[in-house]
Amino acid sequence: MTDLPLGIDFGGTGIKGAPVDLDAGAFAADRAKIATPRPATPEAVAAVFRELVSRFPVSTSPVGVTVPAVVHHGVVGSAANIDDSWIGTDADAVFTEALGREVHVVNDADAAGLAEVEYGAARGHRGLVIVTTLGTGIGSALIHDHVLVPNSELGHLEVEGHNAESRAANSAREAEDLSWEEWAGRLTTYYRTVERLFSPELIVVGGGVSKSWDKFGPLIDIGTEIVPATLQNKAGIIGAALVATRAATEA
């Protein structure tokens, strides 16, 4: 295996990583996974990262890390789904010191969105592409001509007096036992709001529920082309490795 960047997806239950071949947009080895520590403080997570990295050949290439949070220049600015001790932490610096390799942290939806544009469902599209992930909440990524506009947080748009993700996330479908048709109606309302605000060229829908696209996707009634994501759970790791490599090159 040549010297390749590593992508790490830091989630609420598991931390997953793999070296990434950025020419192919694919894993260069089987993904490794370790349970997320409790509590998931920066120090505890850094220790897991060291164990994860040790499972792959020694490398000096950069490491990209997804986090479920707003990220500004490597500093974590929110902690809705992670330990509060992350707020204000320079995660780039903490992980770079822990791993002895250049590390760059990126919002998880942003990483997945960038991967879908470069290698997945939006490959070859120019202009504004919006990638959304439907899960516990609604994650989003805005990419214009292959350039990421970070931390968009479109799941928190106000739609008909509600925080959008409280009504249209997959968790709302499950909690309220909505039919696919009922949920598609809510998604139509949500995506029409996104259309009016941003006029995108393409909308990509990811998250685990996108595997059931045929049950709800064709029922979403909007003017913009809308398609399911194709990279599934590989997108975050691939996107993180891409972000880290670009950041290292620019530096």
Secondary structure, DSSP 8 states (H G I E B T S, - for coil): -----EEEEE-SSEEEEEEEETTTTEESS--EEEE--SS--HHHHHHHHHHHHTTS----S-EEEEESS-EETTEE---SSS-GGGTT-BHHHHHHHHHTS-EEEEEHHHHHHHHHHHHSTTTT--SEEEEEEESSSEEEEEEETTEEE----GGG-EETTEEHHHHHSHHHHHHTT--HHHHHHHHHHHHHHHHHHH--SEEEEESGGGGGHHHHGGG---SSEEEE-SSGGGHHHHHHHHHHHHHHHH-
